[in-house]
Amino acid sequence: MATEQATQASAANNASNTNEAHGFRRKMTGRVVRDKMNKTVVVECVTGRKDSLYGKYVRSRTRYKAHDETNQFRIGDEVEIQEHRPISREKRFIVTRLIKKFVEE
């Protein structure tokens, strides 16, 4: 009886701490700029920071290759990517969810 409760408690604890088991993983949002590769998309994340000397806001962009298992994301889609173990030489992120679908007018 006591072992069953301990097992259930540890299972519940493991389910809630799945993110902690892998440590902190960055989550970023960006726009898909390339989707030609199989199971891979290139996501461009734009960040803004304030310049220390002049106080102007400076935008910087970084492109990440992210894993897209089902090839469902297209150019222009806004997605969320999360850090992951190395999948290939340059892929270190996976696409976790679609934020906004690109609609051409």
Beta strands, then each sheet from edge to edge (+ up, - down):
strand 1: 27-34
strand 2: 40-50
strand 3: 57-67
strand 4: 78-83
strand 5: 93-100
sheet 1: 1+ 2- 3+ 5+ 4- 1+
end
